[in-house]
Amino acid sequence: MMGPWNVRTAATTLFLLVIAVLAGFYLGRREPPAGAISGKILYERYCASCHGTEGKGDGPAAETLQPKPPDLTQLPVYSLDALLQ
């Protein structure tokens, strides 16, 4: 049988866990702040003219550039663990 301190501790822990889960659901559903620009919009505005809409280095301005823009789809993908080593 649990003593009064253990029951209180378990109840507090459960309460905090429920609050954390509910806060996670709430924060996950929030809209981005007004004025925030998505990565897609930034890419289209600043990158797509050279790298193309698919990132393959074939945008409308690519033919005039030396060196040619790289094909971003061929860049290696790194995990956070690989970058920290």
C-alpha positions in Angstrom: 0.0 0.0 0.0 1.3 3.5 -0.9 1.8 6.1 1.9 0.2 9.5 1.6 3.4 11.1 0.2 3.6 8.5 -2.6 -0.1 8.9 -3.5 0.3 12.7 -3.7 3.5 12.3 -5.8 1.7 9.9 -8.2 -1.3 12.2 -8.5 0.9 15.2 -9.2 2.9 13.4 -11.8 -0.2 12.2 -13.5 -1.7 15.7 -13.5 1.5 17.2 -15.0 1.6 14.5 -17.6 -2.0 15.2 -18.7 -1.3 18.9 -18.8 1.8 18.3 -21.0 -0.1 16.1 -23.4 -2.9 18.6 -23.7 -0.5 21.5 -24.2 1.3 19.5 -26.9 -2.0 19.0 -28.8 -2.9 22.7 -28.4 0.6 23.9 -29.6 0.6 21.4 -32.5 -2.6 22.9 -33.9 -1.6 26.6 -33.8 -1.3 28.5 -37.0 2.1 30.1 -37.8 2.3 33.7 -36.7 1.0 36.4 -39.0 3.8 37.5 -41.4 5.6 34.2 -41.1 6.8 33.0 -44.5 6.9 29.3 -45.3 10.1 27.6 -46.6 8.2 26.8 -49.9 7.5 30.5 -50.5 11.1 31.4 -49.7 12.4 28.7 -52.0 10.1 29.9 -54.8 11.2 33.5 -54.3 14.9 33.1 -53.9 16.0 29.7 -55.2 13.8 28.3 -57.9 15.0 30.7 -60.6 18.4 29.0 -60.6 17.7 25.6 -59.0 14.3 25.0 -60.7 11.0 24.2 -59.0 12.1 20.6 -58.3 15.6 21.6 -57.2 17.4 19.9 -60.1 19.4 22.9 -61.1 17.4 23.5 -64.3 15.7 26.8 -63.4 15.2 29.6 -66.1 18.4 31.4 -65.0 20.6 28.3 -64.8 21.7 28.4 -68.4 23.3 31.8 -67.9 25.3 30.9 -64.8 28.9 29.6 -64.5 29.2 27.3 -62.6 25.8 25.7 -63.1 23.6 25.5 -60.0 23.8 22.1 -58.4 21.1 19.5 -58.4 19.8 19.8 -54.9 18.0 16.5 -55.1 21.4 14.7 -55.2 22.8 16.3 -52.1 23.5 13.8 -49.3 21.0 13.7 -46.4 22.6 14.0 -43.0 21.0 13.0 -39.7 21.6 15.3 -36.7 23.8 12.5 -35.2 26.1 12.5 -38.3 26.4 16.3 -38.2 27.4 16.3 -34.5 30.2 13.8 -34.9 
